[in-house]
């Protein structure tokens, strides 16, 4: 373990793990309490359309992912509020259409598509140093926005109706949260890929919720767990020569299952309500 | 008479073509204690949502202090029907009550001032729940949760309190206590109480209105059985304190519009 710490790529991966976990913990907490995990899944899969477009026209696929995920976040936010189509149908459509577009664009792109697998399943061990700065910037943006709009986000995610009566711009705050989710998703694509994003976004926060009844504390726990899971996943990946994205997710899922069992047994003993 | 705080004039509303309210006119004044009764699905909650500007009427006019609802709805304390949101949300009692201040904060980012916190704490004390300020709302009894929601409404420093079936899920002792609190609050604000509990209404309210798509307002301070029967304009199976009643027939005017 110690010797691989000397490698620059591994140091980058560790830094990336921390930076990703910060965004993931903060936004993941909202995703879990607001129950928008499926929306996040829709956003991440539709990002694949942008990745394909990047391959087709030869620009950075992550930029395409950024544009597609933001666009799909806004689309789902506006469409679900306007009513009409059922939200879950919309999400499912977006989810599959994004993937279909991605595959179509990649197949139209000339030649072989390198790293395509990386975008689907992630590889935190191959994050270029330049991406770390972008991640840091996104973290600062997310921390800043959540700090400033904390009361509004709390009101809108807790009780939209009352927030409306208090004349809080519910629509705009909801869209803000979805856009922050989209940004976080793009960061996570680097680590675990579009297909696995939804798990890393929700599992640390879901465990945090098992063990705390305060939003800021849930965020804190989720950040620490995110760091733990990504580090453990990387270590496992190195040790067993298995994909890092899959390792991270499987460790997260195992811990979530353990935490759920622990909370249930505690509930049985004390009779306190399950969160 | 002074101007009404809330004014509805010939308000019509329908859900996807199904009429919910027809030609509703209503004035609520400074010192009112109005009870609105009526069968389930009669449009009681819809009426409150229209007053609050959460729904827009198909026709007619709604004014709060002479202006459209959006402008002054922050001066209305709304107590929604029990459990219309997730009590499992990781939030403390004081955080919920503080939300009642949000409508009065016009600084960017709406951070709470010391004054806001003081008002929220006073509202908790008024509801006799200051000791559970830091508890998570899911850990409370039904009665305590209802007090939290009322405290949040009071934190808006309302001129009118709108309550939608406030005692639906609480036991009789809590209910009596709750109505005593309302009686005290009535010294400072108007109260509109939506309920199907005629027993409770007949003790506390000054005026009564019956809503079943159409609204029949009965301007009377005294509520006798005769008055109730007349208000309902239909046979009422049973009127007794704490006993559920059932309306057997629709209003006569309903059938001959």
Interface residues (C-beta under 8 A of the other chain):
Chain A: X33 X148 X149 X151 X152 X154 X155 X157 X158 X159 X161 X162 X163 X164 X165 X166 X167 X168 X209 X212 X213 X214 X215 X218 X272 X273 X275
Chain B: X52 X53 X54 X70 X73 X74 X76 X78 X80 X84 X85 X86 X88 X89 X90 X91 X92 X95 X96 X98 X99 X100 X102 X103 X109 X110 X111 X112 X136 X138 X139 X152 X156
